[in-house]
Amino acid sequence: MKSGVVLIAHGSRREEANAEIRTLARQVQEADRFGLYEVAFMQFGSPDLKEAVARLAAQEVERIVVMPLFLITGNHVTQDIPAELEDLKPQYPGLELVMARHFAAHPALVQIIQDRIGEAFIEGEATRA
Protein backbone atom coordinates (compact mmCIF):
# COMPACT_ATOMS: atom_id res chain seq x y z
CA MET A 1 0.00 0.00 0.00
CA LYS A 2 1.46 3.36 -1.04
CA SER A 3 1.51 5.67 1.97
CA GLY A 4 2.43 9.23 2.81
CA VAL A 5 3.00 11.20 5.98
CA VAL A 6 2.03 14.72 6.98
CA LEU A 7 4.12 16.18 9.78
CA ILE A 8 1.87 18.86 11.25
CA ALA A 9 2.92 21.59 13.66
CA HIS A 10 1.23 24.59 15.19
CA GLY A 11 2.99 27.18 13.09
CA SER A 12 4.36 30.55 14.12
CA ARG A 13 4.31 34.16 13.05
CA ARG A 14 8.10 33.90 13.23
CA GLU A 15 9.26 32.32 9.99
CA GLU A 16 12.43 31.06 11.72
CA ALA A 17 10.24 28.79 13.84
CA ASN A 18 8.41 27.45 10.79
CA ALA A 19 11.80 26.90 9.13
CA GLU A 20 12.82 24.71 12.07
CA ILE A 21 9.78 22.51 11.43
CA ARG A 22 10.67 22.29 7.73
CA THR A 23 14.24 21.34 8.68
CA LEU A 24 12.95 18.63 11.01
CA ALA A 25 10.66 17.33 8.26
CA ARG A 26 13.57 17.26 5.84
CA GLN A 27 15.64 15.26 8.36
CA VAL A 28 12.81 12.77 8.82
CA GLN A 29 12.51 12.49 5.02
CA GLU A 30 16.26 11.87 4.70
CA ALA A 31 16.03 9.09 7.29
CA ASP A 32 13.30 7.45 5.16
CA ARG A 33 14.46 8.17 1.62
CA PHE A 34 11.63 6.27 -0.01
CA GLY A 35 8.83 7.75 2.09
CA LEU A 36 6.52 10.51 0.93
CA TYR A 37 6.38 13.41 3.38
CA GLU A 38 4.70 16.78 3.57
CA VAL A 39 4.79 19.40 6.28
CA ALA A 40 1.68 21.32 7.38
CA PHE A 41 0.80 24.03 9.86
CA MET A 42 -2.34 24.60 11.88
CA GLN A 43 -1.81 28.39 11.98
CA PHE A 44 0.57 31.07 10.75
CA GLY A 45 2.28 28.87 8.18
CA SER A 46 1.76 27.27 4.85
CA PRO A 47 0.75 24.75 3.67
CA ASP A 48 -2.19 23.83 5.86
CA LEU A 49 -3.38 20.27 6.42
CA LYS A 50 -5.84 20.37 3.52
CA GLU A 51 -3.10 21.41 1.10
CA ALA A 52 -0.60 18.82 2.39
CA VAL A 53 -3.18 16.02 2.05
CA ALA A 54 -3.99 17.19 -1.49
CA ARG A 55 -0.30 17.05 -2.43
CA LEU A 56 0.03 13.48 -1.19
CA ALA A 57 -3.29 12.41 -2.71
CA ALA A 58 -2.03 13.71 -6.07
CA GLN A 59 0.79 11.17 -5.75
CA GLU A 60 -1.83 8.41 -5.55
CA VAL A 61 -1.19 7.35 -1.98
CA GLU A 62 -3.75 5.05 -0.40
CA ARG A 63 -3.03 5.97 3.21
CA ILE A 64 -1.88 9.16 4.89
CA VAL A 65 -0.59 9.20 8.44
CA VAL A 66 -0.84 12.61 10.06
CA MET A 67 1.87 12.99 12.71
CA PRO A 68 1.14 15.85 15.13
CA LEU A 69 4.39 17.53 16.19
CA PHE A 70 2.86 18.51 19.51
CA LEU A 71 4.24 17.79 22.95
CA ILE A 72 1.00 17.84 24.94
CA THR A 73 -2.67 17.05 24.52
CA GLY A 74 -4.27 20.33 23.52
CA ASN A 75 -7.15 21.43 21.33
CA HIS A 76 -5.26 20.94 18.08
CA VAL A 77 -4.54 17.30 19.00
CA THR A 78 -7.90 16.41 20.52
CA GLN A 79 -10.28 18.46 18.36
CA ASP A 80 -8.91 20.46 15.45
CA ILE A 81 -6.82 17.87 13.60
CA PRO A 82 -9.38 15.05 13.97
CA ALA A 83 -12.15 17.41 12.79
CA GLU A 84 -10.14 18.48 9.74
CA LEU A 85 -9.47 14.84 8.87
CA GLU A 86 -13.18 14.06 9.12
CA ASP A 87 -13.94 17.02 6.84
CA LEU A 88 -11.42 15.74 4.27
CA LYS A 89 -12.72 12.16 4.11
CA PRO A 90 -15.61 12.86 1.69
CA GLN A 91 -13.19 14.49 -0.77
CA TYR A 92 -10.97 11.40 -0.79
CA PRO A 93 -13.22 8.33 -0.47
CA GLY A 94 -10.49 5.82 -1.34
CA LEU A 95 -7.91 7.38 0.96
CA GLU A 96 -7.31 6.18 4.50
CA LEU A 97 -6.51 9.08 6.84
CA VAL A 98 -4.88 8.07 10.11
CA MET A 99 -3.70 10.29 12.95
CA ALA A 100 -0.62 9.17 14.89
CA ARG A 101 -0.26 9.94 18.57
CA HIS A 102 1.45 13.18 19.55
CA PHE A 103 4.68 13.05 21.57
CA ALA A 104 3.08 13.09 25.05
CA ALA A 105 5.23 11.19 27.55
CA HIS A 106 7.09 9.08 25.00
CA PRO A 107 10.09 7.39 26.68
CA ALA A 108 12.52 8.85 24.12
CA LEU A 109 11.67 12.32 25.41
CA VAL A 110 13.28 11.48 28.76
CA GLN A 111 16.62 10.96 27.05
CA ILE A 112 16.22 14.10 24.96
CA ILE A 113 15.43 16.14 28.09
CA GLN A 114 18.45 14.68 29.90
CA ASP A 115 20.66 15.43 26.88
CA ARG A 116 19.51 19.06 26.74
CA ILE A 117 20.02 19.52 30.49
CA GLY A 118 23.50 18.02 30.20
CA GLU A 119 24.32 20.36 27.31
CA ALA A 120 23.21 23.34 29.39
CA PHE A 121 25.45 22.30 32.29
CA ILE A 122 28.42 21.89 29.96
CA GLU A 123 27.73 25.18 28.18
CA GLY A 124 27.22 26.91 31.55
CA GLU A 125 30.62 25.68 32.77
CA ALA A 126 32.27 26.85 29.55
CA THR A 127 30.60 30.26 29.88
CA ARG A 128 31.76 30.71 33.49
CA ALA A 129 35.36 29.74 32.75
VOPAGU-2260 file (C-alpha; in pm, 1 decimal, decimal comma):
REM VOPAGU-2260
SITE   aa  ch    i         X         Y         Z
SITE  MET   A    0       0,0       0,0       0,0
SITE  LYS   A    1     145,6     336,5    -103,8
SITE  SER   A    2     151,0     567,2     196,6
SITE  GLY   A    3     243,0     923,1     281,4
SITE  VAL   A    4     300,1    1119,8     598,3
SITE  VAL   A    5     203,0    1471,6     697,5
SITE  LEU   A    6     411,5    1617,7     978,4
SITE  ILE   A    7     187,3    1886,1    1125,3
SITE  ALA   A    8     292,4    2158,7    1366,3
SITE  HIS   A    9     122,5    2458,8    1519,2
SITE  GLY   A   10     299,5    2718,2    1308,5
SITE  SER   A   11     436,2    3054,6    1412,5
SITE  ARG   A   12     430,9    3416,0    1305,2
SITE  ARG   A   13     810,4    3389,6    1323,2
SITE  GLU   A   14     926,1    3232,3     999,1
SITE  GLU   A   15    1243,0    3105,9    1171,7
SITE  ALA   A   16    1024,4    2879,4    1384,4
SITE  ASN   A   17     841,2    2744,8    1078,8
SITE  ALA   A   18    1179,7    2690,5     912,9
SITE  GLU   A   19    1281,5    2471,0    1207,2
SITE  ILE   A   20     977,8    2251,3    1142,7
SITE  ARG   A   21    1066,6    2228,8     773,2
SITE  THR   A   22    1423,5    2133,6     867,6
SITE  LEU   A   23    1294,6    1862,6    1101,2
SITE  ALA   A   24    1065,6    1733,0     826,4
SITE  ARG   A   25    1357,3    1725,9     583,6
SITE  GLN   A   26    1564,0    1526,1     835,9
SITE  VAL   A   27    1280,6    1277,3     881,5
SITE  GLN   A   28    1250,7    1248,6     502,4
SITE  GLU   A   29    1626,3    1187,2     469,9
SITE  ALA   A   30    1602,5     909,4     729,1
SITE  ASP   A   31    1330,1     745,3     516,0
SITE  ARG   A   32    1446,3     817,1     162,3
SITE  PHE   A   33    1163,1     626,8      -0,7
SITE  GLY   A   34     883,5     775,5     209,2
SITE  LEU   A   35     652,2    1051,0      93,1
SITE  TYR   A   36     638,1    1340,6     337,5
SITE  GLU   A   37     469,6    1677,6     357,0
SITE  VAL   A   38     478,6    1940,1     628,3
SITE  ALA   A   39     168,3    2132,0     737,9
SITE  PHE   A   40      80,2    2402,7     986,1
SITE  MET   A   41    -234,0    2460,4    1188,2
SITE  GLN   A   42    -181,3    2838,9    1198,1
SITE  PHE   A   43      56,9    3106,9    1075,3
SITE  GLY   A   44     228,0    2887,4     818,1
SITE  SER   A   45     176,4    2726,7     484,7
SITE  PRO   A   46      75,4    2475,1     367,4
SITE  ASP   A   47    -219,1    2383,1     586,1
SITE  LEU   A   48    -338,5    2026,6     641,7
SITE  LYS   A   49    -584,2    2036,5     351,9
SITE  GLU   A   50    -309,7    2140,7     109,9
SITE  ALA   A   51     -60,4    1882,2     238,7
SITE  VAL   A   52    -318,2    1602,5     205,1
SITE  ALA   A   53    -398,6    1718,9    -149,2
SITE  ARG   A   54     -30,1    1704,8    -243,5
SITE  LEU   A   55       2,8    1348,4    -119,4
SITE  ALA   A   56    -329,0    1241,1    -271,3
SITE  ALA   A   57    -203,5    1370,7    -607,1
SITE  GLN   A   58      79,1    1116,7    -574,8
SITE  GLU   A   59    -183,5     841,5    -554,8
SITE  VAL   A   60    -119,1     734,9    -197,6
SITE  GLU   A   61    -375,1     505,5     -40,4
SITE  ARG   A   62    -302,9     597,3     321,5
SITE  ILE   A   63    -187,7     915,8     489,0
SITE  VAL   A   64     -58,5     920,1     843,8
SITE  VAL   A   65     -83,7    1261,5    1006,4
SITE  MET   A   66     187,4    1299,2    1271,4
SITE  PRO   A   67     113,6    1585,2    1513,2
SITE  LEU   A   68     438,5    1752,5    1619,0
SITE  PHE   A   69     285,8    1851,5    1950,6
SITE  LEU   A   70     424,2    1779,1    2295,2
SITE  ILE   A   71     100,4    1784,5    2493,9
SITE  THR   A   72    -267,0    1705,0    2452,3
SITE  GLY   A   73    -427,1    2032,6    2351,7
SITE  ASN   A   74    -715,2    2142,8    2133,5
SITE  HIS   A   75    -526,5    2093,7    1807,9
SITE  VAL   A   76    -454,4    1729,7    1899,8
SITE  THR   A   77    -790,0    1641,3    2052,0
SITE  GLN   A   78   -1027,9    1845,6    1836,2
SITE  ASP   A   79    -890,8    2046,0    1545,4
SITE  ILE   A   80    -682,4    1787,3    1360,2
SITE  PRO   A   81    -938,2    1504,7    1397,5
SITE  ALA   A   82   -1214,8    1741,0    1279,5
SITE  GLU   A   83   -1014,5    1848,1     974,5
SITE  LEU   A   84    -946,9    1484,1     886,9
SITE  GLU   A   85   -1318,5    1405,7     911,9
SITE  ASP   A   86   -1394,2    1701,5     684,1
SITE  LEU   A   87   -1142,0    1574,3     426,8
SITE  LYS   A   88   -1272,2    1215,6     411,0
SITE  PRO   A   89   -1561,0    1286,2     168,9
SITE  GLN   A   90   -1318,9    1449,3     -76,9
SITE  TYR   A   91   -1096,6    1139,5     -79,3
SITE  PRO   A   92   -1322,3     833,4     -47,4
SITE  GLY   A   93   -1048,8     582,1    -134,3
SITE  LEU   A   94    -791,0     738,0      96,0
SITE  GLU   A   95    -730,5     617,8     450,2
SITE  LEU   A   96    -651,0     908,0     683,7
SITE  VAL   A   97    -487,6     807,3    1011,4
SITE  MET   A   98    -369,7    1029,5    1294,8
SITE  ALA   A   99     -62,1     917,1    1488,9
SITE  ARG   A  100     -26,2     993,9    1857,2
SITE  HIS   A  101     144,7    1317,8    1955,1
SITE  PHE   A  102     467,6    1305,3    2157,3
SITE  ALA   A  103     307,7    1308,6    2505,2
SITE  ALA   A  104     523,0    1119,2    2755,0
SITE  HIS   A  105     709,3     908,2    2500,3
SITE  PRO   A  106    1008,8     739,2    2667,5
SITE  ALA   A  107    1252,2     884,9    2411,7
SITE  LEU   A  108    1167,1    1232,2    2541,0
SITE  VAL   A  109    1327,5    1148,2    2876,4
SITE  GLN   A  110    1662,3    1096,2    2704,8
SITE  ILE   A  111    1621,8    1410,2    2496,1
SITE  ILE   A  112    1543,0    1613,8    2809,2
SITE  GLN   A  113    1844,9    1468,4    2989,6
SITE  ASP   A  114    2066,2    1543,2    2687,7
SITE  ARG   A  115    1951,0    1906,1    2673,9
SITE  ILE   A  116    2001,9    1952,4    3048,9
SITE  GLY   A  117    2350,0    1801,9    3019,9
SITE  GLU   A  118    2431,7    2035,6    2731,2
SITE  ALA   A  119    2320,9    2334,0    2939,2
SITE  PHE   A  120    2545,3    2230,5    3228,5
SITE  ILE   A  121    2841,8    2188,6    2996,1
SITE  GLU   A  122    2773,1    2518,3    2818,3
SITE  GLY   A  123    2721,9    2690,6    3154,9
SITE  GLU   A  124    3061,5    2568,5    3276,7
SITE  ALA   A  125    3226,7    2684,7    2954,9
SITE  THR   A  126    3059,6    3026,4    2987,8
SITE  ARG   A  127    3175,7    3071,2    3349,1
SITE  ALA   A  128    3536,2    2973,7    3275,3
